[in-house]
């Protein structure tokens, strides 16, 4: 099997307000991950502290953060196929 087939690279799109908190971070990034949990771990390895902004202590994705894969809301255990684009969005609320 060649390296291209072995790759578990996924594309992640991060929200501006999150990127603003981590100098040097970018809105679009590729990471190696097979689950949302692995994706968040990879983001945290690049930008320490990002996991705390995305996950609570239970651990679960924070209520004001949404992760979407193929238009479906994902959880930490959700599997990610190689080449998938993952969207991380912040919830907007108000009255």
N, C-alpha and C positions, 0 to 999 in steps of 0.2 A: 504494500500500500504506500502511495507516495505522500509527501507532506501535505499537499493540498487536501487530500481526502481526510487526513488525520486532523486537520485544523478544526477547532471549534470556535472560530472567530465570529463574533456578532457585532453589529453596529449599534451603538447606543447614542440616542439624542437626549441631551440633558437640558433642563429649563434654565433660562438666563439667570433667574434669582439664585439658583443653586450654584451655577458656575461663578457668579460674582463673589461668592463666599470663599472660593478656593483659587488664589492666584496661580496662574499657569494652567488652569483647567480649560477645557474647550467644550463647545456645544455638541460636537460630534466626535466620537471616539470609537475605536475598535478594541475589543478585549476578547480574551479567550474565556468562554464560559459555556456550560451545558445547562445551567439552571439560573434563575434570577438571583438566588443566593450567591452563586459563584460570580455572577456579573457584578453584584454589589461588592463582594470581596475584592475583585480585580480593580474596581473604581477606588476602593478604600486604600489599596496598595499604592496606587498612583497618587492619590490625594488623601492623606490620612485625615480622618474625621468625617469623611463623606458618609460612611456607613451610619454614623450617629444621626446625620441629617435625614437619611432615607428610612432607617429602621428604628423601632422603639426597643425596649428592653425585654419584650416577651419571648423571643424576637418575632416581629412581624413588620411589614411595610407600614410606615406611619399613616395615620388616617388622612392627612392632608397631601399625601404623595400617591400618585397613581402610576402604575407601570403597565404599559399596553404592549402586547405581542399579537400581531395580526388582528388588531382591532378589539381584542379581548383583554379584560383586566386580568393581571397576573398576580400570583402570590410568590413567596420565596421559593416554594417547591416546584413552581412551574418550569417545565423543561423548555429549553431554547434550541432550536435547530440551527446548525451552522449557516451563516449568511443572513440570518434574520435581522431585521431592524427593530430595535426595542425603543419605545418612547417612554421617557420618564417625565411626568407632568406634575406641576403643583396645582392643587385644587384652589379654586377661586370662590370665595364666599362673600357675602355682604347683604345688605338690605336696602 
